[in-house]
Amino acid sequence: MFGYVSADLKRLNDEQRQRYNACYCGLCHTLHERHGLLARMTLTYDMTFLVMLLNSLYEPFELHGEARCPTHPVKQRGYWQSEITDYAADMNIALAYLNCVDDWEDDLNAAALAEAGLMKASYEAICEKYPRQCEAIKSSMQRLKEIEDSFKPMPDEASSCFGQLMAELFVYKADRWSDELRSLGAALGQFIYVMDACIDLRDDKRYYKYNPFVKLYGRLDEMESFRDILQMLMGSCVFHFDRLPLVRDADILKNILCSGVWSKFNRHYNIKEN
């Protein structure tokens, strides 16, 4: 369900692309440093967005460097890290662990069970450090599983459930920005869930998998109807984003919210981008 919140690289200038890629690489290095080599395989662009957002808001000290990695073994690539990167790496592992457990319980996926076993110690340590966030992830995923197992078309409840999960991840600490960050995370989480559902609709219908829109399949103009819903959700997301005092990387973050998040939707429906 993750992987939608990424930048539209062709609309970024060279400096912005380097800054964005360095954030992604920094998160990758942090996952390795804190949780081992396997943790790099759980990396998502969604957490890169979270790093840039919270980093822009709180402006912590950044550590810059260059390094090689298994993906880029020949040439060194620039990266930057901060305390926010550490936080996002931990949340990335918490999500990945519970997702693997869910895959095992739903599909008896032995590979997922093995991967969960390798992450278990890290996950338990993260739960001790961030009980609020981890409880929100766990309870939201459990409720979402109940909805999906019921096969009842409840798009509002299902998307709100995923929104609650994201809302708590966006609240790094309790302060004056908590409400706006929570609202931003909730709206973005709902957007991600609905986006994933509309893109997977045809396959879910074919393979008898849960999808909150499955009863609408073939009865409406999917692309237009889904775009209207998604634009409303993203409008709420941008509203709360604009209320935060962001300066550094604000243009990159706006690129992600206004263009990057639509990339998969446009490809799925063969919409030509300007």
Phi, psi and chi 1 to 4 in degrees:
 res  aa     phi    psi   chi1   chi2   chi3   chi4
   1 MET       -  -16.9 -166.5  175.4  -65.3      -
   2 PHE   -91.2  169.0  -70.8   94.9      -      -
   3 GLY   109.8    4.6      -      -      -      -
   4 TYR   -91.8  -24.6  -65.9  101.9      -      -
   5 VAL   -94.0   76.9 -170.5      -      -      -
   6 SER  -129.0  164.1   58.5      -      -      -
   7 ALA   -79.2  153.6      -      -      -      -
   8 ASP   -91.4   91.3 -175.9   -8.0      -      -
   9 LEU   -60.4  -33.4  -65.4  177.7      -      -
  10 LYS   -69.1  -15.8   66.5  179.8 -179.9  -64.5
  11 ARG   -97.7    3.1  -64.0  179.0 -174.4  -88.2
  12 LEU  -100.2  147.8  -62.9  177.3      -      -
  13 ASN   -80.3  175.6   60.0   38.3      -      -
  14 ASP   -59.6  -43.2  -70.4  -18.7      -      -
  15 GLU   -63.9  -41.7 -177.8  179.6  -10.8      -
  16 GLN   -67.2  -40.6  -70.0  169.4  -25.8      -
  17 ARG   -62.8  -41.8  -82.9 -166.6  -64.7  -87.9
  18 GLN   -63.6  -41.5  -70.0  175.1    8.3      -
  19 ARG   -63.8  -44.7  172.6   75.5  176.8  168.0
  20 TYR   -65.8  -47.1 -179.6   69.7      -      -
  21 ASN   -64.4  -35.4  -71.4  -28.3      -      -
  22 ALA   -67.9  -32.4      -      -      -      -
  23 CYS   -66.4  -44.8  179.1      -      -      -
  24 TYR   -61.4  -45.4 -179.1   82.7      -      -
  25 CYS   -65.2  -37.6  -71.3      -      -      -
  26 GLY   -62.4  -40.1      -      -      -      -
  27 LEU   -66.9  -38.6 -178.9   54.5      -      -
  28 CYS   -62.2  -46.8 -175.4      -      -      -
  29 HIS   -61.8  -40.7  -75.4  -63.0      -      -
  30 THR   -65.2  -40.7  -58.9      -      -      -
  31 LEU   -58.8  -42.7  -80.0  165.2      -      -
  32 HIS   -65.7  -46.4 -174.8 -170.0      -      -
  33 GLU   -64.5  -38.5  -67.8  163.0   -0.9      -
  34 ARG   -90.9  -29.7  -66.6  173.3   71.0   83.2
  35 HIS  -133.6    5.1  -55.7  -66.4      -      -
  36 GLY    98.9  168.8      -      -      -      -
  37 LEU   -60.9  -40.9 -177.9   60.7      -      -
  38 LEU   -58.5  -31.6  173.4   67.4      -      -
  39 ALA   -59.3  -28.2      -      -      -      -
  40 ARG   -60.4  -27.4  -78.9 -179.9  153.0  164.5
  41 MET   -72.2  -13.4  -62.4  175.0   62.3      -
  42 THR   -92.6   -2.3   70.4      -      -      -
  43 LEU   -60.9  136.6  178.4   61.3      -      -
  44 THR  -132.4  153.9   70.3      -      -      -
  45 TYR   -70.1  -22.2  -82.3  105.2      -      -
  46 ASP   -60.9  -41.3  -53.6   77.2      -      -
  47 MET   -71.6  -26.5  -72.8  -63.1  117.1      -
  48 THR   -63.6  -40.9  -54.8      -      -      -
  49 PHE   -60.8  -43.1  173.1   80.1      -      -
  50 LEU   -62.6  -40.5 -177.1   59.9      -      -
  51 VAL   -59.9  -49.2  173.2      -      -      -
  52 MET   -65.7  -38.2  -62.1 -158.3   85.8      -
  53 LEU   -64.4  -54.7  175.8   75.1      -      -
  54 LEU   -68.5  -32.2  -64.2  177.6      -      -
  55 ASN   -66.5  -39.1 -149.3   73.0      -      -
  56 SER   -67.9  -36.0 -179.8      -      -      -
  57 LEU   -73.9  -44.7  179.1   61.5      -      -
  58 TYR   -98.6  -15.2  -67.2  112.5      -      -
  59 GLU    49.6   56.0  -60.3 -179.1  -23.3      -
  60 PRO   -76.5  170.7   31.3  -36.5      -      -
  61 PHE   -63.1  138.7  169.8   78.3      -      -
  62 GLU  -113.0  135.8  -67.2  178.9    6.7      -
  63 LEU  -100.6  121.8  173.6   66.9      -      -
  64 HIS  -108.2  147.1  -68.5 -108.9      -      -
  65 GLY  -166.7 -177.7      -      -      -      -
  66 GLU  -134.5  144.5  -69.0 -174.5  -17.6      -
  67 ALA  -162.1  159.2      -      -      -      -
  68 ARG   -93.8  163.2  -63.6 -178.6  178.7   86.4
  69 CYS  -150.6  170.3   67.2      -      -      -
  70 PRO   -57.1  -32.3  -27.3   35.7      -      -
  71 THR   -77.3  -32.0  -54.0      -      -      -
  72 HIS  -129.2   74.1  -54.9   96.4      -      -
  73 PRO   -78.7  -17.1   29.0  -35.0      -      -
  74 VAL   -89.4  -53.9  177.7      -      -      -
  75 LYS  -107.9  136.6 -175.0  178.0  179.6 -179.5
  76 GLN   -68.0  143.5  -70.4 -169.9  -24.4      -
  77 ARG  -122.0  142.5  -69.3  168.4   64.0   92.0
  78 GLY   -73.0  148.7      -      -      -      -
  79 TYR  -148.4  161.5   67.8   87.0      -      -
  80 TRP  -140.9  149.3   58.6  -94.9      -      -
  81 GLN  -137.2  157.2  -59.4  163.1  -51.9      -
  82 SER  -151.2 -177.7   71.3      -      -      -
  83 GLU   -62.6  -27.2   64.4 -178.5   60.5      -
  84 ILE   -67.6  -36.9  -57.7  -63.0      -      -
  85 THR   -60.9  -41.1  -43.8      -      -      -
  86 ASP   -59.3  -45.2  -66.8  -13.5      -      -
  87 TYR   -61.8  -47.8  171.3   72.9      -      -
  88 ALA   -63.9  -36.5      -      -      -      -
  89 ALA   -62.8  -41.8      -      -      -      -
  90 ASP   -65.2  -42.6  -72.3   -9.1      -      -
  91 MET   -66.0  -34.7  -65.9  -59.6   99.6      -
  92 ASN   -60.8  -42.9 -155.7  100.7      -      -
  93 ILE   -68.1  -41.8  -69.4  -63.6      -      -
  94 ALA   -59.4  -44.8      -      -      -      -
  95 LEU   -64.5  -44.8  -74.0  166.3      -      -
  96 ALA   -63.8  -42.0      -      -      -      -
  97 TYR   -62.0  -51.1  172.4   80.8      -      -
  98 LEU   -66.8  -30.7  -70.6  174.2      -      -
  99 ASN   -67.2  -39.5 -173.4   61.2      -      -
 100 CYS   -65.1  -41.9  -74.6      -      -      -
 101 VAL   -60.9  -42.0  170.7      -      -      -
 102 ASP   -63.3  -41.9 -173.0   59.4      -      -
 103 ASP   -63.2  -37.3  -73.5  -14.4      -      -
 104 TRP   -67.6  -45.7  163.1 -111.6      -      -
 105 GLU   -68.2  -34.3  -67.8  176.3  -12.6      -
 106 ASP   -82.0  -44.5  -74.3   -8.7      -      -
 107 ASP  -118.7    3.1  -54.3  -40.2      -      -
 108 LEU    52.9   43.1  -63.8 -179.0      -      -
 109 ASN   -77.9  105.5 -173.8  -37.2      -      -
 110 ALA   -64.4  -35.4      -      -      -      -
 111 ALA   -64.1  -39.4      -      -      -      -
 112 ALA   -65.7  -39.0      -      -      -      -
 113 LEU   -64.4  -41.9  178.5   63.1      -      -
 114 ALA   -64.6  -41.1      -      -      -      -
 115 GLU   -66.0  -39.9 -169.7  173.2  -15.0      -
 116 ALA   -62.4  -38.9      -      -      -      -
 117 GLY   -61.4  -37.4      -      -      -      -
 118 LEU   -71.3  -25.2  -66.6  172.0      -      -
 119 MET   -97.7   -5.3  -69.8 -172.7  -73.1      -
 120 LYS   -59.2  -46.1 -174.1  176.2 -178.9 -179.7
 121 ALA   -62.0  -43.4      -      -      -      -
 122 SER   -63.0  -42.3  -71.8      -      -      -
 123 TYR   -61.3  -44.2  171.7   71.5      -      -
 124 GLU   -64.3  -37.6  -69.5  174.9  -13.6      -
 125 ALA   -66.9  -38.2      -      -      -      -
 126 ILE   -66.7  -38.2  -68.4  166.8      -      -
 127 CYS   -61.9  -37.1  -74.7      -      -      -
 128 GLU   -68.2  -35.4  -70.4 -174.3   10.6      -
 129 LYS   -81.5  -36.2 -172.5  173.5 -177.3  179.4
 130 TYR  -128.6   67.3  -60.0  106.7      -      -
 131 PRO   -62.9  -37.8   22.2  -33.8      -      -
 132 ARG   -61.8  -50.5  171.1  178.9   56.1   80.4
 133 GLN   -64.6  -44.2  -68.4   91.4  -30.4      -
 134 CYS   -67.7  -36.6  -69.6      -      -      -
 135 GLU   -66.4  -38.4  179.4   56.3   33.5      -
 136 ALA   -64.5  -42.8      -      -      -      -
 137 ILE   -61.9  -48.5  -63.3  171.2      -      -
 138 LYS   -64.1  -49.3 -173.9  176.1 -179.8  179.3
 139 SER   -66.4  -37.8   60.7      -      -      -
 140 SER   -67.4  -40.6  -65.6      -      -      -
 141 MET   -68.3  -34.8  -70.0 -176.5   70.4      -
 142 GLN   -66.4  -44.3  -73.3  176.1  -20.6      -
 143 ARG   -65.2  -39.7  177.5   54.6 -173.7  149.4
 144 LEU   -63.3  -38.9 -164.5   54.0      -      -
 145 LYS   -63.4  -39.8 -173.0  176.3 -173.3  -56.6
 146 GLU   -62.1  -41.8  -68.4  172.1    1.6      -
 147 ILE   -64.4  -45.9  -66.2  171.1      -      -
 148 GLU   -67.2  -36.7  -67.4  176.0  -11.7      -
 149 ASP   -68.2  -26.3  -72.7  -14.3      -      -
 150 SER   -75.8  -21.8   73.6      -      -      -
 151 PHE    60.0   22.2  -93.8   78.5      -      -
 152 LYS   -88.4  135.4  -66.0  179.2 -179.8  178.5
 153 PRO   -74.3   91.9   27.9  -33.9      -      -
 154 MET  -123.3   69.4  -62.2 -173.2  -73.2      -
 155 PRO   -61.1  -37.7   20.3  -32.6      -      -
 156 ASP   -66.5  -46.4  -71.2  -17.4      -      -
 157 GLU   -68.7  -41.2 -172.6  170.8   -8.5      -
 158 ALA   -65.4  -45.8      -      -      -      -
 159 SER   -68.7  -35.6   63.1      -      -      -
 160 SER   -65.5  -35.4  -66.3      -      -      -
 161 CYS   -62.5  -45.5 -173.7      -      -      -
 162 PHE   -69.5  -32.1 -165.9   74.5      -      -
 163 GLY   -62.7  -38.7      -      -      -      -
 164 GLN   -64.5  -36.8  -69.5  168.9   13.2      -
 165 LEU   -60.6  -50.4 -178.4  157.7      -      -
 166 MET   -67.5  -33.6  -68.3  -68.2  -72.1      -
 167 ALA   -57.4  -45.3      -      -      -      -
 168 GLU   -72.9  -29.8  -66.8  -53.3  -45.1      -
 169 LEU   -65.2  -33.7  -66.5 -170.2      -      -
 170 PHE   -75.7  -18.6  -88.0   56.2      -      -
 171 VAL   -88.7   96.2  179.8      -      -      -
 172 TYR   -69.9  -39.3  174.8   50.9      -      -
 173 LYS  -155.5  158.4   55.0 -174.6  176.6 -178.8
 174 ALA   -77.4  112.4      -      -      -      -
 175 ASP  -158.7 -165.7   61.2   14.1      -      -
 176 ARG   -66.0  -17.5   60.2 -178.9  -62.3 -168.2
 177 TRP   -96.9   -0.6  -53.4  115.1      -      -
 178 SER   -57.6  -45.8  -63.9      -      -      -
 179 ASP   -64.1  -44.6  -70.6  -16.1      -      -
 180 GLU   -66.2  -41.4  -68.7  -61.7  -18.4      -
 181 LEU   -65.1  -39.9  -72.7  168.7      -      -
 182 ARG   -64.7  -42.6 -172.4  171.8  -80.5  113.3
 183 SER   -67.1  -40.2  -63.4      -      -      -
 184 LEU   -62.6  -47.4  169.5   56.8      -      -
 185 GLY   -62.6  -39.9      -      -      -      -
 186 ALA   -63.9  -45.5      -      -      -      -
 187 ALA   -64.7  -41.2      -      -      -      -
 188 LEU   -67.3  -38.8 -174.9   58.7      -      -
 189 GLY   -62.5  -42.1      -      -      -      -
 190 GLN   -63.0  -42.3  -72.1 -177.9  -79.6      -
 191 PHE   -59.2  -47.0  176.7   90.4      -      -
 192 ILE   -60.8  -43.6  -68.5  170.3      -      -
 193 TYR   -64.5  -45.5 -172.3   86.9      -      -
 194 VAL   -67.3  -40.8  172.2      -      -      -
 195 MET   -58.7  -47.0  175.1   70.9   78.7      -
 196 ASP   -62.2  -40.8 -173.0   69.1      -      -
 197 ALA   -66.1  -41.2      -      -      -      -
 198 CYS   -72.9  -34.3   75.4      -      -      -
 199 ILE   -72.6  -34.2  -71.9  178.1      -      -
 200 ASP   -89.5    0.5  -71.4  -13.3      -      -
 201 LEU   -55.6  -49.7  177.4   56.9      -      -
 202 ARG   -64.1  -44.8  -64.1  177.4 -171.9  178.8
 203 ASP   -67.0  -40.1  -73.8  -18.4      -      -
 204 ASP   -63.3  -38.1  -71.2  -16.5      -      -
 205 LYS   -64.7  -42.4  175.6   74.1  172.7  179.8
 206 ARG   -66.2  -40.1 -177.2 -179.3  -61.6  117.4
 207 TYR  -102.6   14.6  -62.9  111.1      -      -
 208 TYR    57.1   42.5  -58.6   98.5      -      -
 209 LYS  -100.4  158.6  -66.9 -176.2  177.0 -179.1
 210 TYR   -66.9  136.7  174.3   81.5      -      -
 211 ASN  -153.8  127.2 -170.4  -59.2      -      -
 212 PRO   -64.7  -14.9   24.1  -34.7      -      -
 213 PHE  -107.4   11.6  -59.4  115.9      -      -
 214 VAL   -63.7  -31.9   71.7      -      -      -
 215 LYS   -73.2  -13.4  -70.8 -168.5  174.9 -178.6
 216 LEU   -91.4   -6.8  -60.5  177.8      -      -
 217 TYR   -59.2  125.3 -180.0   73.7      -      -
 218 GLY    80.5    0.0      -      -      -      -
 219 ARG  -105.5   -1.4  -61.2 -176.1 -175.0 -179.8
 220 LEU  -154.2  171.0   42.2   70.9      -      -
 221 ASP   -77.5   94.7 -173.5  -28.7      -      -
 222 GLU   -52.8  -51.3  -68.4  174.8   24.8      -
 223 MET   -59.6  -48.3 -170.5  -88.5  -72.8      -
 224 GLU   -66.8  -42.9  -69.1  -65.7  -22.6      -
 225 SER   -66.5  -44.9  -62.4      -      -      -
 226 PHE   -67.9  -37.3  -74.0  140.9      -      -
 227 ARG   -63.4  -38.3 -174.8  163.8   59.4 -175.4
 228 ASP   -62.7  -43.9  -71.2  -14.8      -      -
 229 ILE   -63.8  -46.0  -63.1  170.6      -      -
 230 LEU   -66.5  -37.9  -71.2  165.2      -      -
 231 GLN   -65.3  -36.8  -75.2  177.8  -23.5      -
 232 MET   -64.9  -45.1  177.8 -173.9   67.2      -
 233 LEU   -65.1  -41.7  -67.6  172.1      -      -
 234 MET   -69.1  -32.1 -175.0   47.5   60.2      -
 235 GLY   -60.3  -41.1      -      -      -      -
 236 SER   -65.5  -39.9  176.1      -      -      -
 237 CYS   -61.9  -47.0 -173.1      -      -      -
 238 VAL   -66.9  -34.1  170.9      -      -      -
 239 PHE   -57.9  -48.8  171.2   79.6      -      -
 240 HIS   -73.1  -32.1  -66.6  -70.4      -      -
 241 PHE   -61.0  -43.8  172.4   83.9      -      -
 242 ASP   -68.2  -15.2  -75.0  -20.4      -      -
 243 ARG   -86.0   -5.3  -69.3  170.0   63.2   88.2
 244 LEU   -92.9  141.7  -63.3  171.0      -      -
 245 PRO   -81.6   70.3   32.8  -36.5      -      -
 246 LEU   -97.6  135.5  -52.6  178.6      -      -
 247 VAL  -123.4  -68.7  178.0      -      -      -
 248 ARG   -66.1  133.7 -177.2  164.2 -163.9 -178.9
 249 ASP    68.4    9.2  -59.6  -35.9      -      -
 250 ALA   -60.7  -38.5      -      -      -      -
 251 ASP   -65.9  -37.6  -71.0  -17.9      -      -
 252 ILE   -67.2  -43.3  -59.4  174.4      -      -
 253 LEU   -63.5  -39.6  -67.0  164.6      -      -
 254 LYS   -66.6  -37.1  -71.5  177.8 -178.7  177.4
 255 ASN   -58.4  -43.4  167.1  -78.3      -      -
 256 ILE   -63.8  -48.4  -65.7  170.5      -      -
 257 LEU   -73.3  -32.9  -66.4  178.5      -      -
 258 CYS   -96.0  -16.8  -63.2      -      -      -
 259 SER  -135.5  -53.1 -177.3      -      -      -
 260 GLY   -58.1  -39.9      -      -      -      -
 261 VAL   -66.6  -15.0  -65.3      -      -      -
 262 TRP   -93.9   -2.8  -65.9   97.9      -      -
 263 SER   -58.7  -49.8  -63.5      -      -      -
 264 LYS   -68.3  -36.2  -70.3 -172.3  177.8 -178.3
 265 PHE   -61.7  -46.6 -176.4   89.0      -      -
 266 ASN   -63.9  -40.3  -68.6  -22.9      -      -
 267 ARG   -66.7  -39.8  -72.8 -162.4  -60.5  -89.8
 268 HIS   -63.2  -40.4 -178.3   74.0      -      -
 269 TYR  -100.6   14.0  -71.6  105.1      -      -
 270 ASN    54.3   43.2  -62.5  -46.4      -      -
 271 ILE   -90.8  124.1  -59.8  172.0      -      -
 272 LYS   -75.7  130.2  -68.8 -176.6  178.7 -179.7
 273 GLU   -91.1  142.4  -60.2 -179.3   44.3      -
 274 ASN   -73.7      -  -64.1  -32.5      -      -
